[in-house]
Amino acid sequence: MKCIHMKLLLPFAALLIISFSCHHNADLSVEPPKPPPPGTEFKCSHDTIYFQNSVFPIILTGCAKTGCHDASSHKGNCVLENYADISKLVNPFDPQSSKLYIVLFSNSDGRMPPGSPFSLEQKSIVYWWIKQGGYNNRCDSVGCDSVNVTYTMSINPIIQAWCIGCHGGSKPASGLSLETYEEVVACANSNRLMGSIRQESGYTAMPQGGGKLSSCEIALFQKWINIGTP
């Protein structure tokens, strides 16, 4: 009976091995498509991926969260709250051998972020940033349209880039959700929003991990509040 059981189990075990080996393979030789260029108001190079503008918000809100890779949790002894630590996972000009990209692209259970993997566009941004050298660069010449400030056109894109990774989902950080217009307005009316993004004393500095919104973005929030949060 034992021999029969082993004979029955061996094909099943082989199938499991094949399934898991396939599950963990990812074809890193295929370059993802280049992300779409920034809008017409973007004054820097449309062909360059800037760490501070595009890459850092993705990693900060998707990875450097409580229980994952913030300074207090440092899951896997890995902190992703600043360029110095992020760059340790990067081989400049070679995304296929960079751990940062491999864990984003992998089909395995080790893919990051767990449960909510990055979109193809987000992974493409990380890929092409590494491909271009993985520099700690920033574009400070982004146009600032302060004439027609609305939640949809001006505020929500910033919220999506910098905030929603922590302040979204079923368990938002500090119990504060910023997924809807009403929630953002409530946060703004409490003064908590401006105090945090200005990183004033007495407020939790946002974004966490050394990031900071540009003076233009902060000014857009203030004007949006001043004109009645349209």
Residue, then its C-alpha position, 0 to 999 in steps of 0.5 A: m500500500k505504501c508503494i501504491h501511495m508513493k506512486l500516486l503521489l509522485p506525479f502530483a509532487a512533480l506537478l507542484i514543482i513545475s507549477f511553483s517553478c513557473h509561478h516564480n519565473a518572470d521574463l525580465s528581458v522584455e522591456p516594458p513600454k515607456p510611460p506616457p510623457p508628462g502633460t504639456e505644462f511639464k517644462c523639463s525633458h519629456d524623455t527623462i524620468y525624474f526620481q523626486n517627481s515620478v519614482f519616489p511617490i510610487i515607492l513611498t506610497g506603495c512600499a514605505k508603509t507601516g508594516c512594510h518598508d518604513a523606518s519603524s517596520h523595516k520588513g526584511n531589513c529593508v527601508l525604502e523611505n529615501y533615495a540613499d536606501i532605495s538606491k541600494l537596490v538599484n544597479p544603474f542602467d541595468p533594471q533587469s539585475s536590480k532587486l528593486y525592479i525584479v520584486l516589482f516585476s516578478n510573478s512570484d509570491g515575493r512580488m511587491p507590493p503584496g496584494s496590490p502590485f503596481s500597474l504596468e505604467q508604474k513599473s515602467i516608470v521604475y524601469w526606465w528611471i533605472k535604465q537612465g542611471g537611477y539618479n536622484n534627479r528632480c524637475d523643478s520647472v513644472g508649470c503651476d497653473s494657479v488660475n483654474v484650481t479644482y479638486t479634479m484637475s489640481i488636487n486629486p492628481i497630487i493626492q493620488a501620487w503622494c497620499i493614497g498609497c497610505h491613506g486609502g483602502s480598508k485600513p488607511a494610515s492613522g485612520l485617515s482616508l483621502e479617497t474621496y472628495e468629501e474626505v479631503v475637504a474634511c481634512a482640509n477644513s480641520n487644518r490637518l491637511m495644510g499643517s501636514i503638507r507644510q510639515e509644521s510643528g505639531y503635525t505629522a509631516m507628510p509625505q513621510g520619509g523625507g519627501k515633501l511637496s513642491s512649493c507650487e503644489i502646496a500653493l495649489f492646496q492653499k488656493w483651493i482651500n481659499i476659494g472654497t474647495p471647488 
